[in-house]
Amino acid sequence: MRNLTLRQLRATEAILRHGTIAGAASELGLTPPAVTLQLKQVEEDAGIILFDRTNEGLKPTAAGLAFVDASQMIQERLRLLDDEIDAIKGLRVGSLRLGVVSTAKYFAPRMMATFRKDHPDIEIRLAIGNRAETIASLRNHEVDMALMGRPPKDIPLRSAVFGDHPLVMIAAPDHPLAKCRDISKERIAQEHFLVREPGSGTRISLEIFLSELPGRLDDLGTEMSSNETIKQAVMAGLGIAFISAHTIAMELEMGRLVILDVAGMPIRRQWFSVIRTDRTISPAMKAFQEFLTVKGAQCLPFFDRLYPESAAMAYHPPS
């Protein structure tokens, strides 16, 4: 493997992405025969087949996936080297690939803008996805850091809390329960729920909340793919929803949604920043992590401003 080149590793990655030599060649700006030759050289040098040739295209073998993983890590390390050299030179520059779960998109732009005031030369590229997509980005080394609740346990990660995350039950203002107080779990469970996809953080928390009610999880409610769709459906009177309080600031201020006073709510979770433990921390990553520790909570919508009517539900971010 001593003759392996970056060109060959990049070709392997491109073939994996496209599943064809032609697609990889187009991406790399090479001819198909040139990509075929690079793949052949790698396989001969390694003494193993990296891709199975099938009617559906080129499918990676276990060895092929190992090569792609190595390629991603090597290129990631080279990118970090650029940041480290800039830091040694005394330059406050660099780049950060930040992944956030879809719920965090409601405060991530404000967070980035606040960070840039102190670090104007650090470029942040934002990737937004659901929980499964964000975890996949971490697993595949596609992001440097992610903001999410409940870090996954099957990836080696270091995590740090940067703020509290209240979860609440919402309804349309004219809902029969809108003016009720101390609604019991048994009563709220009779309502029709609008829920996120299986595996999402809010859905898991709702399932835990309702788990002691026999049979209630058998038909949890109508599944919807985004918080925005759920909010619109709640406003239209199609049901109630359990959602992050950080996603509804505008609708509460405009009087288009209300938070139901349910016993045991809000359910308080936490926001985490997560970084893989098997990678080097770049100056940009370190700067953003320090920013989150000092100012991260200040960038979250204050829950007591969103719902001042109930002192029992008032939320105060950590100082």
VOTI-321210 format. One line per field, with one value per residue (C-alpha): residue in three letters; residue number from 1; x negated, y negated, z. Coordinates in pm, whole numbers, always signed. Each point is the difference from the previous one (the first is absolute). Example, Ala and Ser with C-alpha at 12.3 -4.5 7.8 and 13.67 -1.06 7.14 Angstrom:
2
zaza <- c(ALA / SER)
lose <- c(1 / 2)
x <- c(-1230 / -137)
y <- c(+450 / -344)
z <- c(+780 / -66)
! end
This chain:
319
zaza <- c(MET / ARG / ASN / LEU / THR / LEU / ARG / GLN / LEU / ARG / ALA / THR / GLU / ALA / ILE / LEU / ARG / HIS / GLY / THR / ILE / ALA / GLY / ALA / ALA / SER / GLU / LEU / GLY / LEU / THR / PRO / PRO / ALA / VAL / THR / LEU / GLN / LEU / LYS / GLN / VAL / GLU / GLU / ASP / ALA / GLY / ILE / ILE / LEU / PHE / ASP / ARG / THR / ASN / GLU / GLY / LEU / LYS / PRO / THR / ALA / ALA / GLY / LEU / ALA / PHE / VAL / ASP / ALA / SER / GLN / MET / ILE / GLN / GLU / ARG / LEU / ARG / LEU / LEU / ASP / ASP / GLU / ILE / ASP / ALA / ILE / LYS / GLY / LEU / ARG / VAL / GLY / SER / LEU / ARG / LEU / GLY / VAL / VAL / SER / THR / ALA / LYS / TYR / PHE / ALA / PRO / ARG / MET / MET / ALA / THR / PHE / ARG / LYS / ASP / HIS / PRO / ASP / ILE / GLU / ILE / ARG / LEU / ALA / ILE / GLY / ASN / ARG / ALA / GLU / THR / ILE / ALA / SER / LEU / ARG / ASN / HIS / GLU / VAL / ASP / MET / ALA / LEU / MET / GLY / ARG / PRO / PRO / LYS / ASP / ILE / PRO / LEU / ARG / SER / ALA / VAL / PHE / GLY / ASP / HIS / PRO / LEU / VAL / MET / ILE / ALA / ALA / PRO / ASP / HIS / PRO / LEU / ALA / LYS / CYS / ARG / ASP / ILE / SER / LYS / GLU / ARG / ILE / ALA / GLN / GLU / HIS / PHE / LEU / VAL / ARG / GLU / PRO / GLY / SER / GLY / THR / ARG / ILE / SER / LEU / GLU / ILE / PHE / LEU / SER / GLU / LEU / PRO / GLY / ARG / LEU / ASP / ASP / LEU / GLY / THR / GLU / MET / SER / SER / ASN / GLU / THR / ILE / LYS / GLN / ALA / VAL / MET / ALA / GLY / LEU / GLY / ILE / ALA / PHE / ILE / SER / ALA / HIS / THR / ILE / ALA / MET / GLU / LEU / GLU / MET / GLY / ARG / LEU / VAL / ILE / LEU / ASP / VAL / ALA / GLY / MET / PRO / ILE / ARG / ARG / GLN / TRP / PHE / SER / VAL / ILE / ARG / THR / ASP / ARG / THR / ILE / SER / PRO / ALA / MET / LYS / ALA / PHE / GLN / GLU / PHE / LEU / THR / VAL / LYS / GLY / ALA / GLN / CYS / LEU / PRO / PHE / PHE / ASP / ARG / LEU / TYR / PRO / GLU / SER / ALA / ALA / MET / ALA / TYR / HIS / PRO / PRO / SER)
lose <- c(1 / 2 / 3 / 4 / 5 / 6 / 7 / 8 / 9 / 10 / 11 / 12 / 13 / 14 / 15 / 16 / 17 / 18 / 19 / 20 / 21 / 22 / 23 / 24 / 25 / 26 / 27 / 28 / 29 / 30 / 31 / 32 / 33 / 34 / 35 / 36 / 37 / 38 / 39 / 40 / 41 / 42 / 43 / 44 / 45 / 46 / 47 / 48 / 49 / 50 / 51 / 52 / 53 / 54 / 55 / 56 / 57 / 58 / 59 / 60 / 61 / 62 / 63 / 64 / 65 / 66 / 67 / 68 / 69 / 70 / 71 / 72 / 73 / 74 / 75 / 76 / 77 / 78 / 79 / 80 / 81 / 82 / 83 / 84 / 85 / 86 / 87 / 88 / 89 / 90 / 91 / 92 / 93 / 94 / 95 / 96 / 97 / 98 / 99 / 100 / 101 / 102 / 103 / 104 / 105 / 106 / 107 / 108 / 109 / 110 / 111 / 112 / 113 / 114 / 115 / 116 / 117 / 118 / 119 / 120 / 121 / 122 / 123 / 124 / 125 / 126 / 127 / 128 / 129 / 130 / 131 / 132 / 133 / 134 / 135 / 136 / 137 / 138 / 139 / 140 / 141 / 142 / 143 / 144 / 145 / 146 / 147 / 148 / 149 / 150 / 151 / 152 / 153 / 154 / 155 / 156 / 157 / 158 / 159 / 160 / 161 / 162 / 163 / 164 / 165 / 166 / 167 / 168 / 169 / 170 / 171 / 172 / 173 / 174 / 175 / 176 / 177 / 178 / 179 / 180 / 181 / 182 / 183 / 184 / 185 / 186 / 187 / 188 / 189 / 190 / 191 / 192 / 193 / 194 / 195 / 196 / 197 / 198 / 199 / 200 / 201 / 202 / 203 / 204 / 205 / 206 / 207 / 208 / 209 / 210 / 211 / 212 / 213 / 214 / 215 / 216 / 217 / 218 / 219 / 220 / 221 / 222 / 223 / 224 / 225 / 226 / 227 / 228 / 229 / 230 / 231 / 232 / 233 / 234 / 235 / 236 / 237 / 238 / 239 / 240 / 241 / 242 / 243 / 244 / 245 / 246 / 247 / 248 / 249 / 250 / 251 / 252 / 253 / 254 / 255 / 256 / 257 / 258 / 259 / 260 / 261 / 262 / 263 / 264 / 265 / 266 / 267 / 268 / 269 / 270 / 271 / 272 / 273 / 274 / 275 / 276 / 277 / 278 / 279 / 280 / 281 / 282 / 283 / 284 / 285 / 286 / 287 / 288 / 289 / 290 / 291 / 292 / 293 / 294 / 295 / 296 / 297 / 298 / 299 / 300 / 301 / 302 / 303 / 304 / 305 / 306 / 307 / 308 / 309 / 310 / 311 / 312 / 313 / 314 / 315 / 316 / 317 / 318 / 319)
x <- c(+0 / -302 / +69 / +353 / +68 / +256 / +125 / +78 / +177 / +209 / +87 / +118 / +222 / +147 / +76 / +182 / +209 / +101 / -10 / -147 / -337 / +157 / +158 / -324 / -196 / +240 / -35 / -379 / -47 / -167 / +72 / +170 / -311 / -212 / +233 / +12 / -380 / -18 / +245 / -189 / -330 / +148 / +152 / -323 / -206 / +239 / +48 / +374 / +315 / +143 / +319 / +225 / +106 / +379 / +284 / +96 / -349 / -311 / +75 / -269 / -136 / -104 / -349 / +141 / +185 / -321 / -188 / +268 / -6 / -379 / +26 / +248 / -218 / -317 / +162 / +158 / -342 / -151 / +272 / -70 / -369 / +85 / +181 / -287 / -258 / +212 / +20 / -379 / -33 / +225 / +288 / +352 / +141 / +129 / +316 / +260 / +252 / +290 / +284 / +323 / +322 / +301 / +132 / -325 / +41 / +220 / -296 / -309 / -8 / +6 / -272 / -216 / +50 / -98 / -309 / -110 / -15 / -302 / -131 / +80 / -257 / +124 / +230 / +290 / +180 / +337 / +162 / +357 / +163 / +218 / -155 / -84 / -158 / -208 / -126 / -90 / -197 / -197 / -59 / -122 / -227 / +212 / +24 / -252 / +251 / +373 / +263 / +269 / +179 / -86 / -337 / -3 / -172 / -136 / -255 / -305 / +91 / -88 / +302 / +61 / +325 / +50 / +361 / +332 / +262 / +365 / +258 / +366 / +346 / +158 / +347 / +200 / +128 / +361 / -73 / +232 / -303 / -164 / +128 / -16 / -256 / -192 / +124 / -66 / -207 / +305 / +207 / -261 / -53 / +356 / -91 / -120 / -374 / -199 / -345 / -343 / -152 / -114 / -338 / +36 / -89 / +341 / +184 / -216 / +68 / +375 / -10 / -175 / +258 / +292 / -163 / +176 / +343 / +90 / +41 / -48 / -317 / +164 / +144 / -188 / +148 / -49 / -363 / -143 / -350 / -79 / +72 / +134 / +259 / +100 / +46 / +215 / +212 / +49 / +102 / +250 / +158 / -110 / -131 / -247 / -376 / -293 / -279 / -310 / +83 / -287 / +192 / +316 / -109 / +155 / +330 / +41 / -69 / +253 / +262 / +24 / -100 / +32 / -190 / +227 / -43 / -62 / -104 / -366 / -83 / -206 / -230 / -350 / -274 / -339 / -181 / -338 / -292 / -163 / -337 / -150 / -267 / -211 / -84 / -223 / +160 / -70 / -40 / +339 / +167 / -163 / +109 / +362 / +5 / -126 / +263 / +275 / -121 / +9 / +277 / +189 / +293 / +43 / +75 / +297 / +352 / +82 / +291 / +128 / +37 / +192 / +245 / +7 / +355 / -102 / -273 / +0 / -111 / -247 / -329 / -325 / -310 / -309 / -221)
y <- c(+0 / -231 / -106 / -119 / -357 / -264 / +9 / +369 / -49 / -284 / +216 / +272 / -249 / -130 / +351 / +73 / -316 / +55 / +376 / -35 / -73 / -261 / -188 / +1 / -117 / -291 / -112 / +24 / -160 / +313 / +246 / +331 / +198 / -208 / +78 / +367 / +8 / -159 / +253 / +286 / -121 / -25 / +346 / +152 / -175 / +108 / +347 / -18 / -105 / -333 / +2 / +277 / -49 / +46 / -80 / -286 / -150 / +24 / +108 / -40 / +306 / -10 / -89 / -278 / -152 / +16 / -186 / -270 / -44 / -36 / -252 / -213 / +1 / -86 / -290 / -121 / +5 / -198 / -261 / -23 / -40 / -315 / -139 / +93 / -166 / -315 / +12 / +34 / -304 / -188 / -26 / +17 / +187 / +345 / +186 / +202 / +245 / -20 / +251 / -75 / +193 / -164 / -135 / -192 / -192 / -245 / -131 / +113 / -313 / -232 / +210 / -22 / -378 / -48 / +218 / -192 / -325 / +137 / +223 / -171 / +200 / +346 / +139 / +217 / +231 / +106 / +338 / +51 / +342 / +217 / +199 / +301 / -217 / -194 / +319 / +136 / -318 / +52 / +364 / -80 / -289 / -242 / -254 / -112 / -60 / +49 / -165 / +237 / +155 / +350 / +81 / +343 / +282 / +194 / -263 / -100 / -356 / -268 / -208 / -319 / -165 / -359 / -66 / +135 / +123 / -16 / +213 / -103 / +97 / -247 / -55 / -251 / -296 / +117 / +357 / +118 / +54 / -336 / -166 / +305 / +29 / +299 / +236 / +360 / +241 / +224 / -289 / -125 / +357 / -2 / -264 / +61 / -63 / -129 / +157 / +8 / +307 / +298 / -63 / -378 / -149 / -154 / +317 / +211 / -240 / +15 / +379 / +5 / -242 / +217 / +340 / +76 / -27 / +348 / +16 / -372 / +46 / +251 / -286 / -312 / -232 / -150 / -3 / -311 / -64 / -346 / -239 / -257 / +243 / +100 / -362 / -79 / +309 / -95 / -353 / +153 / +197 / +347 / +96 / -90 / +50 / +50 / -223 / -197 / -334 / -145 / +52 / -196 / -348 / -181 / +190 / -65 / -371 / -21 / +193 / +279 / +273 / +54 / +221 / +238 / +16 / +373 / +154 / +102 / -241 / -161 / +297 / -137 / +146 / -143 / -114 / +158 / -78 / +323 / +74 / +333 / +112 / +153 / -328 / -298 / -320 / -287 / -362 / -81 / +288 / -102 / -361 / +100 / +242 / -275 / -235 / +252 / +39 / -374 / -131 / +299 / -18 / -371 / +82 / +221 / -148 / -76 / +215 / -247 / -257 / +248 / +100 / -258 / +82 / +298 / -49 / +375 / +53 / -287 / +98 / -173 / +95 / +75 / -298)
z <- c(+0 / +1 / -361 / +78 / -111 / +90 / -358 / +34 / +332 / -143 / -298 / +237 / +182 / -325 / -124 / +325 / -32 / -362 / -38 / -348 / -154 / -227 / +290 / +197 / -304 / -56 / +362 / -3 / -341 / -137 / -277 / +87 / -106 / +240 / +293 / -101 / +3 / +345 / +139 / -161 / +147 / +350 / -17 / -132 / +267 / +279 / -143 / +53 / -188 / +115 / -210 / -124 / -361 / -10 / -239 / +234 / -7 / +214 / +355 / +271 / +171 / +366 / -117 / -219 / +294 / +206 / -276 / -16 / +377 / -10 / -281 / +193 / +310 / -194 / -183 / +323 / +166 / -286 / +33 / +372 / -79 / -197 / +305 / +231 / -225 / -5 / +381 / +24 / -225 / +240 / -245 / +142 / -297 / -73 / -87 / +186 / -138 / +243 / -5 / +185 / +46 / -159 / +330 / +51 / -327 / +192 / +199 / -197 / -227 / +304 / +159 / -312 / -25 / +365 / -45 / -311 / +194 / +185 / -279 / -331 / -197 / +98 / -266 / +120 / -238 / +139 / -69 / +125 / +23 / +216 / +282 / -218 / -271 / +252 / +162 / -345 / -72 / +320 / -78 / -353 / +108 / -203 / +286 / +260 / +276 / +51 / +218 / +119 / +294 / +128 / -158 / -169 / +186 / -297 / -109 / +208 / +101 / +251 / +89 / +195 / +113 / -115 / +98 / +123 / -243 / +115 / -180 / +14 / -119 / -244 / -142 / -200 / +211 / -34 / +112 / +285 / +226 / -73 / +319 / +225 / +277 / +129 / -272 / +101 / -203 / -40 / -138 / -246 / -121 / -134 / -257 / -356 / -25 / -294 / +29 / -164 / -163 / +211 / +161 / +29 / +337 / +71 / -97 / +230 / +289 / -69 / -10 / +337 / +143 / -114 / +51 / +329 / -165 / -132 / -377 / -62 / -204 / -235 / -207 / +105 / -261 / -344 / -108 / -165 / -127 / +136 / +286 / -246 / -137 / +350 / +109 / -304 / +66 / +365 / -100 / -243 / +282 / -111 / +343 / +270 / +0 / +233 / -122 / +94 / +161 / -203 / -325 / +81 / +111 / -297 / +11 / +373 / -39 / -283 / +199 / -256 / +245 / +374 / +241 / +186 / +378 / +31 / +332 / -14 / -283 / -130 / -26 / +33 / -213 / -93 / -311 / -67 / -225 / -113 / -161 / -92 / +245 / -278 / -168 / +65 / +129 / -239 / +119 / -154 / +183 / +326 / -45 / -67 / +293 / +233 / -142 / +75 / +357 / +66 / -225 / -141 / +242 / -72 / -365 / +91 / +11 / +364 / +107 / +259 / -279 / -213 / +272 / +280 / +116 / +211 / +259 / +58 / -357 / -17 / -153 / +83 / -196 / +205 / +85)
! end
